[in-house]
Amino acid sequence: MTSLYEHLNEDCKRLIHSNKEDKIQFMHESVWIEYPKTKEILRLLKQLMDRPKKPRMPNLLIIGESNIGKTSIVTEFEKLHQGYTIEDENEMSVVIRPVLLALAPTKADEKSLYISILESFWTPFRTTDSLAKLRNQVYYLMRECNVKILVLDEMHHFLSGTPVQQRDVMNALKNIGTKLMIPIVGVGIKDAALILTSDPQLSSRFDLIKLSKWELDKNFRGLLKAFEKRLPLKNASNLDERDKATLLHSISQGNLGDLHRLLIECATFCIENNKEEITLDIIGKYKWLKPTSNLTPREIQL
């Protein structure tokens, strides 16, 4: 089997003779594709987490268009530094959470921020509690669980609020970082950077990383080869060949999530129609897939 399916990874090789439904289901599972930029961002996040504690910790904002892989990076970072349990001097179990990944509330609101953080702890709390009580519960749990870094996804949500609400919620974040002496990492679309302009002092605490679209170059072709290893087709499609790579880039416009969806659609067509490789004609069938940057709804062609 190994000599026949060198273009596949080990999971795909084991799946290659399975039924169609299992193959299609496999392709829709979460996938992590490592490439130079993600490795560098993961390295920077680890450096931030390991910095010695001080009141003014460095922070980071990761921005990019929708579906470009921002959430996948911070989710992978959380997986690499999962929580664990130890016993203290009294032989009581203590949960350690080095990385706390939370989802920003849908609007700029300090109380909603604390609720979002508490939800990430999977801990009981009352949404009707006072702002002060929720704040104290957040601080207590983050200290008790030895949180070393707070990652807040969808940070652009904070733009949905009045200037006063935006200032209050960002001050709350700044206080978490200052009092607990931990770095804050924000993740969001490019508009998220606007939230920092409300306070020059806050803006000076954040470095910025922009995730851009993929260019049609050797790195993009390498990405196609990595994706092909997870497409359970018996024959090599050679997606990194010039004509196929050019067409795939033209349709996806270099957006990582759109490319992933496009490849799943092409491979699903192959599986359902008993074809064992993705051809140019098959890729061409999915020119109708609109990129995420086009905000109009996608019309599915039947």
C-alpha positions in Angstrom: 0.0 0.0 0.0 2.8 2.4 0.8 4.3 2.3 -2.6 0.9 2.9 -4.3 -0.2 5.9 -2.2 2.9 7.9 -1.5 1.0 11.1 -2.2 -1.2 10.5 1.0 -0.5 10.7 4.7 -0.8 7.7 6.9 -4.4 8.5 8.0 -5.5 8.7 4.3 -3.7 5.5 3.4 -5.7 3.6 6.1 -8.9 5.2 4.8 -8.3 4.7 1.1 -10.4 1.5 0.8 -13.2 2.7 3.1 -16.7 3.6 1.9 -17.5 7.0 0.3 -19.3 8.4 3.3 -16.3 7.8 5.6 -13.9 9.4 3.1 -16.1 12.5 2.8 -16.5 12.8 6.6 -12.8 12.5 7.0 -12.1 15.5 4.8 -14.5 17.7 6.8 -12.6 17.1 10.0 -10.5 19.9 11.4 -7.1 20.0 9.8 -3.9 21.8 10.8 -1.5 22.7 8.0 1.8 24.0 9.3 3.7 26.4 7.2 6.5 29.0 7.9 4.3 31.8 9.0 2.2 29.7 11.4 5.4 28.3 12.9 6.7 31.8 13.4 3.5 33.0 15.0 3.4 30.0 17.3 6.9 30.7 18.3 6.1 34.4 19.1 3.1 33.3 21.2 5.2 30.9 23.2 7.8 33.6 23.7 5.0 35.9 25.0 3.7 33.3 27.4 7.2 32.6 28.8 8.1 36.3 29.5 8.9 37.1 33.1 6.0 38.7 34.8 5.8 42.5 35.1 3.0 45.0 35.3 3.4 46.1 31.6 3.4 43.0 29.6 3.8 43.0 25.8 0.6 42.2 23.9 -0.2 41.1 20.3 -3.0 41.6 17.8 -3.4 39.2 15.0 -5.5 40.4 12.1 -6.5 39.2 8.6 -9.6 38.8 6.5 -12.2 36.2 7.4 -11.5 32.6 6.8 -7.7 33.1 6.5 -6.7 30.8 9.4 -6.4 33.1 12.4 -8.6 31.1 14.7 -6.9 27.9 13.6 -3.5 29.3 14.7 -4.6 30.2 18.2 -6.6 27.0 18.6 -3.5 25.0 17.7 -1.5 27.1 20.3 -4.1 26.2 22.9 -3.8 22.5 22.0 0.0 22.6 22.3 -0.3 24.0 25.8 -3.4 22.2 27.2 -4.5 22.4 30.7 -3.6 19.8 33.2 -4.2 18.8 36.9 -1.8 18.7 39.7 -2.1 18.1 43.5 -1.2 20.9 45.9 0.4 20.5 49.3 -2.9 19.6 50.8 -3.4 16.8 48.2 -6.2 18.8 46.5 -6.5 18.8 42.8 -5.6 22.0 41.1 -6.3 22.7 37.4 -3.6 24.6 35.5 -4.6 26.5 32.4 -1.5 28.1 30.8 -3.5 29.3 27.8 -7.0 30.7 28.1 -8.8 31.1 24.8 -12.0 33.0 25.0 -14.4 34.4 22.4 -15.0 38.2 22.5 -18.6 39.1 23.3 -20.7 40.4 20.5 -20.5 44.0 21.7 -18.2 46.2 23.7 -19.4 45.5 27.2 -17.3 44.9 30.3 -19.7 42.6 32.0 -20.1 40.5 28.8 -16.3 40.3 28.6 -16.0 38.7 32.1 -18.9 36.3 31.2 -17.1 35.2 28.0 -13.9 34.5 30.0 -15.8 32.6 32.7 -17.5 30.5 30.0 -14.0 29.4 28.8 -13.4 28.1 32.3 -16.5 25.9 32.2 -17.2 27.1 35.7 -20.6 27.9 37.4 -21.5 31.6 37.5 -24.6 33.8 37.5 -25.0 36.2 34.6 -27.2 38.3 37.0 -24.3 38.8 39.4 -22.9 42.3 39.7 -20.1 43.6 37.6 -17.7 43.6 40.6 -18.5 40.0 41.5 -18.0 38.7 38.0 -14.7 40.7 37.8 -13.5 39.2 41.0 -14.4 35.7 39.9 -12.4 36.1 36.7 -9.4 37.4 38.6 -9.6 34.6 41.2 -9.9 31.8 38.6 -7.1 33.1 36.4 -4.8 33.3 39.4 -5.9 29.9 40.7 -5.4 28.2 37.4 -2.1 30.0 36.7 -3.2 31.4 33.4 -0.1 32.7 31.6 -1.7 34.2 28.5 -5.2 35.3 27.5 -6.2 35.0 23.9 -9.3 36.8 22.8 -10.8 35.7 19.5 -13.2 37.9 17.3 -11.9 41.1 19.0 -13.4 43.2 16.2 -16.7 42.6 18.0 -15.7 45.4 20.4 -16.3 47.9 17.6 -20.0 47.3 18.2 -20.5 49.8 20.9 -20.3 53.4 21.8 -16.9 55.1 22.3 -17.4 55.0 26.1 -18.2 51.2 26.0 -15.2 50.6 23.8 -12.9 52.5 26.2 -14.4 50.6 29.2 -13.9 47.2 27.8 -10.4 47.9 26.6 -9.5 49.3 30.0 -10.9 46.1 31.5 -8.5 44.1 29.3 -5.6 46.4 30.1 -6.3 45.9 33.8 -6.4 42.1 33.5 -3.0 42.2 31.8 -1.5 44.7 34.4 -2.9 43.1 37.6 -2.3 39.5 36.6 0.9 40.4 34.7 0.1 38.3 31.7 0.1 39.1 27.9 -3.1 39.7 26.0 -3.5 38.4 22.5 -6.3 39.7 20.3 -7.5 38.0 17.1 -9.8 39.5 14.5 -10.4 40.9 11.1 -8.4 44.0 10.0 -11.0 46.4 11.5 -10.0 45.1 15.0 -6.9 47.4 14.8 -9.3 50.3 15.0 -10.2 49.5 18.6 -6.6 50.3 19.7 -6.8 53.8 18.3 -9.2 54.8 21.1 -6.3 54.9 23.6 -2.7 55.7 22.5 -1.4 54.2 25.7 -3.2 50.9 25.0 -2.1 51.0 21.4 1.5 51.2 22.4 1.2 48.0 24.3 0.2 46.0 21.2 2.4 44.7 18.4 0.5 43.8 15.2 0.7 40.8 12.9 -1.2 40.8 9.6 -2.1 37.5 8.0 -2.2 38.1 4.3 -3.5 36.1 1.3 -1.2 33.5 -0.3 0.7 34.6 -3.3 0.9 32.2 -6.3 4.5 31.1 -5.6 6.4 28.0 -4.4 4.9 28.4 -0.9 1.4 28.2 -2.3 2.4 25.1 -4.3 3.8 23.6 -1.1 0.5 24.3 0.6 -1.3 22.4 -2.1 0.9 19.4 -1.7 0.2 19.4 2.0 -3.5 19.5 1.4 -3.4 16.8 -1.2 -2.0 14.4 1.5 -5.4 14.6 3.2 -7.6 14.0 0.1 -8.4 10.2 0.1 -8.0 9.6 -3.7 -6.0 6.7 -5.0 -4.1 8.6 -7.7 -1.9 11.6 -7.2 -3.7 14.8 -8.5 -0.4 16.8 -8.5 -2.3 19.9 -7.5 1.0 21.8 -7.3 1.4 21.6 -11.1 1.4 25.1 -12.8 -2.0 24.9 -14.5 -3.8 23.4 -11.5 -2.1 25.7 -9.0 -3.0 28.8 -11.1 -6.6 27.8 -11.4 -6.9 26.9 -7.7 -5.3 30.3 -6.7 -7.6 32.2 -9.1 -10.8 30.7 -7.6 -9.7 30.9 -3.9 -7.8 34.2 -4.4 -5.2 32.9 -2.0 -7.6 32.7 1.0 -6.7 29.6 3.0 -10.2 28.7 4.1 -11.6 29.2 0.7 -8.9 27.0 -0.8 -9.6 24.3 1.7 -13.3 24.3 0.9 -12.6 24.3 -2.8 -10.4 21.2 -2.5 -13.0 19.4 -0.4 -15.6 20.1 -3.1 -13.4 18.8 -5.8 -12.4 15.7 -3.9 -16.0 15.0 -2.9 -17.0 15.2 -6.6 -14.3 12.6 -7.3 -15.4 10.3 -4.6 -19.1 10.4 -5.4 -18.4 9.8 -9.1 -15.7 7.1 -8.7 -12.9 9.3 -10.0 -9.5 8.9 -8.3 -7.8 12.3 -9.1 -8.7 15.9 -9.3 -8.4 17.2 -12.9 -8.4 20.7 -14.3 -12.0 20.1 -15.6 -13.1 19.1 -12.1 -11.6 22.2 -10.6 -13.3 24.3 -13.3 -16.7 23.0 -12.1 -16.3 25.0 -8.9 -15.4 28.4 -10.4 -18.7 29.6 -8.8 -17.3 29.4 -5.3 -17.0 33.0 -4.3 -14.1 34.1 -2.0 -14.9 35.0 1.6 -14.0 38.6 0.8 -17.1 38.8 -1.4 -19.7 39.6 1.2 -22.7 38.6 -0.9 -24.3 35.2 -0.2 -22.8 32.2 -2.1 -25.3 30.7 -4.5 -24.9 27.0 -4.8 -25.1 25.8 -8.4 -27.3 22.6 -8.7 
